[in-house]
Amino acid sequence: MVRDDKAITDVAAGLVAGLVDLFSFVNRNSAVTTSTSSGSTKATGGLFTGDSGIRDIKQSMMSAATSPVDGRSPSEIGIVITKDGTVEFDAEKFAAALAADPGKTQATLQTIAGRVEAAGKLASDKYDGTITQRITGQESEVRSLTTQIEDWDRRLASRQSTLQSVWSNLEVKLGQLQSQQEWLTSQIDSLNFSSGSKK
C-alpha cells in the first residue's frame, strides 16, 4: 500500500491551523485595549480578559499539542511553539521526519491529535465540560441576580406605595393647616377691624 504523504501532511497542517485559530481567538478576546478621550485614558478588556478558566483551556490545548511523545518533542516533526505563545507548522521538518521514519512520525501525529481531541472534549463536553460548567454557573448567577432584582423591584414598589400614602396624608394635613391659617388670618383681621372702629 502506497503511503499518501500529502494527505498525512494535510492532516498535520490542518491540526496546527485549527490550534492557531483557537489561540488567536482566545488572545483577541483576552486583550486589553486603551483609548484616550478628553484627556482621560480608558482601558477596555475583552470577553475573556482575566478569565482563568479560559487560560486553563488554552494551556491544556497547548500542552496536548506540544508535550513530548515517548521522549520526542513535537517540534521534531514540525509542530513548533512560537515566541508569541502559539504554534506553527514547519512543513519541511515534517516532510523530513516523515521520510526518515514514517511509522514513528505518523504515530507521533496520531498521539498529538488524540491528546488535542481529548483536551477539546474535556473543555466542550455538553454535559460536564469546562465550558459547559462555566455557562451553567453563569446562567445560575444570572437567575440569582434576576431574583434579587425582582425582590428589589417589589421592595421599591412597596416603598413607593408607602411614600405615596404618606405624601397624600401630608397634602391633606397641609390643606387643613392652610384652611386653619386662612381662618386665623380672617379672625385676626376681624379683631383689628373691630379695634380700629372703636377708636
C-alpha positions as CSV (number, residue, x, y, z in Angstrom):
1,M,0.0,0.0,0.0
2,V,1.4,3.4,-1.1
3,R,1.7,5.9,1.7
4,D,0.0,9.2,0.9
5,D,2.5,11.8,2.2
6,K,0.4,14.7,1.1
7,A,-2.7,13.5,2.9
8,I,-0.7,12.9,6.1
9,T,0.9,16.4,5.8
10,D,-2.5,18.0,5.2
11,V,-3.8,16.3,8.4
12,A,-0.8,17.7,10.4
13,A,-1.2,21.2,8.9
14,G,-4.9,21.2,9.5
15,L,-4.4,20.2,13.1
16,V,-2.0,23.1,13.7
17,A,-4.2,25.5,11.8
18,G,-7.1,24.7,14.0
19,L,-5.0,25.3,17.1
20,V,-3.7,28.6,15.7
21,D,-7.3,29.7,15.1
22,L,-8.3,28.7,18.6
23,F,-5.3,30.5,20.2
24,S,-5.8,33.6,18.1
25,F,-9.5,33.8,19.1
26,V,-8.6,33.5,22.8
27,N,-5.8,36.0,22.5
28,R,-8.0,38.6,20.7
29,N,-10.8,38.2,23.3
30,S,-8.3,38.4,26.2
31,A,-6.6,41.6,25.1
32,V,-6.9,44.9,26.9
33,T,-7.3,47.9,24.6
34,T,-6.8,51.5,25.7
35,S,-8.5,54.6,24.2
36,T,-8.0,58.3,25.0
37,S,-10.9,60.8,25.1
38,S,-11.0,64.3,26.5
39,G,-7.6,63.8,28.1
40,S,-8.5,60.6,30.0
41,T,-7.4,57.1,29.1
42,K,-9.9,54.3,29.3
43,A,-8.9,50.6,29.3
44,T,-11.3,48.1,28.0
45,G,-11.0,44.3,28.5
46,G,-12.1,41.6,26.1
47,L,-14.7,38.9,26.7
48,F,-12.0,36.6,28.2
49,T,-9.8,39.2,30.0
50,G,-8.9,38.0,33.4
51,D,-10.8,34.7,32.9
52,S,-8.6,32.0,34.5
53,G,-10.8,29.2,33.1
54,I,-10.2,30.2,29.5
55,R,-6.4,30.4,30.2
56,D,-6.6,26.9,31.6
57,I,-8.3,25.6,28.5
58,K,-5.7,27.3,26.3
59,Q,-2.9,25.9,28.4
60,S,-4.3,22.3,28.2
61,M,-4.7,22.6,24.5
62,M,-1.1,23.9,24.1
63,S,0.2,21.1,26.4
64,A,-1.7,18.5,24.4
65,A,-0.1,19.7,21.1
66,T,3.4,20.4,22.3
67,S,4.2,17.9,25.2
68,P,6.8,15.2,24.3
69,V,5.6,11.9,22.9
70,D,7.7,9.0,24.0
71,G,10.5,11.5,24.8
72,R,10.3,13.0,21.4
73,S,9.4,16.7,21.0
74,P,6.6,17.5,18.5
75,S,9.0,20.2,17.1
76,E,10.9,17.3,15.6
77,I,8.0,16.6,13.3
78,G,7.3,20.3,12.6
79,I,4.8,21.2,15.3
80,V,6.7,24.2,16.8
81,I,5.9,26.6,19.7
82,T,6.4,30.2,18.6
83,K,7.7,33.1,20.7
84,D,4.2,34.5,20.6
85,G,2.8,31.6,22.6
86,T,1.1,29.8,19.8
87,V,2.1,27.0,17.4
88,E,3.1,26.8,13.8
89,F,3.6,24.1,11.2
90,D,7.0,23.6,9.7
91,A,6.2,21.6,6.5
92,E,9.9,21.0,5.7
93,K,10.6,19.5,9.1
94,F,7.5,17.3,8.9
95,A,8.5,16.1,5.4
96,A,12.0,15.2,6.6
97,A,10.7,13.4,9.7
98,L,8.1,11.5,7.5
99,A,10.8,10.5,5.0
100,A,13.2,9.4,7.8
101,D,10.8,7.4,9.9
102,P,7.2,7.4,8.5
103,G,5.9,5.0,11.1
104,K,7.2,6.9,14.1
105,T,6.1,10.2,12.6
106,Q,2.6,9.1,12.0
107,A,2.3,7.5,15.4
108,T,3.5,10.8,17.0
109,L,1.0,12.8,14.9
110,Q,-1.8,10.4,15.9
111,T,-0.9,10.7,19.6
112,I,-0.9,14.5,19.4
113,A,-4.2,14.6,17.6
114,G,-5.7,12.2,20.2
115,R,-4.5,14.4,23.0
116,V,-5.9,17.5,21.4
117,E,-9.2,15.8,20.8
118,A,-9.3,14.7,24.5
119,A,-8.5,18.2,25.7
120,G,-11.1,19.6,23.4
121,K,-13.8,17.2,24.7
122,L,-12.8,17.9,28.3
123,A,-13.5,21.6,27.6
124,S,-16.6,21.3,25.5
125,D,-18.5,18.2,26.6
126,K,-22.1,19.2,26.6
127,Y,-22.8,17.6,30.0
128,D,-19.7,18.2,32.1
129,G,-17.2,20.1,30.0
130,T,-15.3,23.0,31.5
131,I,-17.1,25.5,29.2
132,T,-20.5,23.9,29.9
133,Q,-19.9,24.1,33.6
134,R,-19.0,27.8,33.3
135,I,-22.1,28.5,31.2
136,T,-24.2,26.7,33.7
137,G,-22.6,28.6,36.6
138,Q,-23.1,32.0,34.8
139,E,-26.7,31.1,34.0
140,S,-27.3,30.3,37.7
141,E,-25.7,33.6,38.6
142,V,-27.9,35.5,36.1
143,R,-31.0,33.7,37.6
144,S,-29.9,34.7,41.1
145,L,-29.3,38.3,40.1
146,T,-32.7,38.4,38.3
147,T,-34.4,37.1,41.5
148,Q,-32.6,39.8,43.6
149,I,-33.7,42.5,41.1
150,E,-37.3,41.2,41.3
151,D,-37.1,41.4,45.1
152,W,-35.7,44.9,44.9
153,D,-38.5,45.9,42.4
154,R,-41.1,44.5,44.9
155,R,-39.5,46.4,47.8
156,L,-39.2,49.6,45.8
157,A,-42.9,49.3,44.7
158,S,-43.9,48.8,48.3
159,R,-41.8,51.7,49.4
160,Q,-43.2,53.8,46.6
161,S,-46.8,52.9,47.7
162,T,-45.9,53.8,51.3
163,L,-44.4,57.1,50.3
164,Q,-47.3,58.0,48.1
165,S,-49.7,57.3,51.0
166,V,-47.5,59.4,53.3
167,W,-47.4,62.2,50.7
168,S,-51.2,62.1,50.3
169,N,-51.7,62.4,54.0
170,L,-49.2,65.3,54.1
171,E,-51.2,67.0,51.4
172,V,-54.4,66.6,53.4
173,K,-52.7,67.9,56.5
174,L,-51.2,70.8,54.6
175,G,-54.6,71.6,53.2
176,Q,-56.1,71.6,56.7
177,L,-53.3,73.8,58.0
178,Q,-53.9,76.3,55.2
179,S,-57.6,76.3,56.0
180,Q,-56.8,77.0,59.6
181,Q,-54.3,79.7,58.6
182,E,-56.9,81.4,56.5
183,W,-59.5,81.2,59.3
184,L,-57.0,82.6,61.8
185,T,-56.0,85.3,59.4
186,S,-59.6,86.3,59.0
187,Q,-60.2,86.3,62.7
188,I,-57.1,88.5,63.3
189,D,-58.2,90.8,60.5
190,S,-61.7,90.9,62.1
191,L,-60.2,91.8,65.5
192,N,-58.0,94.5,64.0
193,F,-61.0,96.0,62.2
194,S,-63.1,96.0,65.4
195,S,-60.3,97.6,67.4
196,G,-59.9,100.3,64.7
197,S,-63.5,101.1,64.5
198,K,-63.8,101.7,68.4
199,K,-61.1,104.4,68.3
